């Protein structure tokens, strides 16, 4: 969760203390929101946390597609899947 006192910085502070902000993000793994003229313009995020969030998003998208396929009747019985898998594994 963002700490509004520590995790929102004006772009002028990013220019002045880039190393400090990057160090804070690396240490805490929390994103820092960058503002310009009081408007949110960018986020500085830890690479590992960013990759984790991308993986979560990808999984959620796959689940949503699966749910849509089920609603639309685009399903294959488990028995058929297992039989096809066995044939594929024997190749």
C-alpha distance (Angstrom), angle and dihedral (degrees) to the residues before:
residue distance angle dihedral
X1 . . .
X2 3.78 . .
X3 3.79 119.6 .
X4 3.79 102.7 -141.3
X5 3.81 91.7 -152.2
X6 3.82 94.7 52.2
X7 3.78 106.5 22.2
X8 3.81 101.9 55.5
X9 3.78 115.8 71.0
X10 3.80 133.7 171.9
X11 3.78 116.6 -118.5
X12 3.80 89.2 -113.8
X13 3.81 89.2 64.4
X14 3.80 90.5 48.6
X15 3.81 88.7 53.7
X16 3.81 92.1 46.8
X17 3.84 98.4 41.7
X18 3.80 108.9 20.5
X19 3.80 92.2 144.6
X20 3.79 92.4 51.2
X21 3.80 93.9 49.4
X22 3.80 92.6 46.1
X23 3.81 89.2 48.0
X24 3.82 90.8 51.1
X25 3.82 91.4 49.9
X26 3.81 91.4 47.2
X27 3.80 93.1 48.2
X28 3.82 99.6 42.6
X29 3.82 97.9 29.7
X30 3.81 85.8 -139.0
X31 3.81 121.0 130.4
X32 3.80 121.7 -117.3
X33 3.78 118.7 -143.1
X34 3.80 114.6 -140.5
X35 3.79 119.3 -149.9
X36 3.78 131.5 -164.4
X37 3.78 117.8 -162.7
X38 3.82 87.8 -11.7
X39 3.80 93.8 -55.1
X40 3.81 124.2 114.2
X41 3.81 108.9 -112.4
X42 3.82 109.1 156.9
X43 3.78 147.5 2.9
X44 3.80 127.8 -135.0
X45 3.79 106.3 -150.2
X46 3.78 137.4 178.4
X47 3.82 109.0 -105.3
X48 3.80 94.1 -133.0
X49 3.81 91.9 50.7
X50 3.81 90.6 46.4
X51 3.81 90.9 52.7
X52 3.82 90.8 47.9
X53 3.80 90.6 51.7
X54 3.81 90.9 48.8
X55 3.84 89.8 51.7
X56 3.81 90.7 50.1
X57 3.79 91.3 49.3
X58 3.81 91.4 48.9
X59 3.82 90.5 51.0
X60 3.81 92.3 48.4
X61 3.81 90.4 49.9
X62 3.81 90.5 50.8
X63 3.80 91.0 49.3
X64 3.81 91.4 49.1
X65 3.81 90.3 50.6
X66 3.80 90.2 49.3
X67 3.80 91.7 50.6
X68 3.82 90.0 49.1
X69 3.81 91.1 49.9
X70 3.82 90.6 51.3
X71 3.83 91.5 49.5
X72 3.82 89.1 50.3
X73 3.80 92.6 48.1
X74 3.80 93.0 -113.6
X75 3.79 94.7 142.7
X76 3.79 136.7 128.0
X77 3.80 119.5 -148.2
X78 3.81 113.6 -109.2
X79 3.80 91.2 -122.2
X80 3.82 90.4 58.7
X81 3.80 92.1 47.4
X82 3.82 91.8 50.8
X83 3.80 92.4 47.3
X84 3.81 91.5 49.5
X85 3.79 90.2 47.6
X86 3.80 92.0 51.7
X87 3.81 90.5 50.8
X88 3.78 91.4 48.5
X89 3.82 92.4 48.7
X90 3.83 91.5 52.3
X91 3.81 92.3 57.0
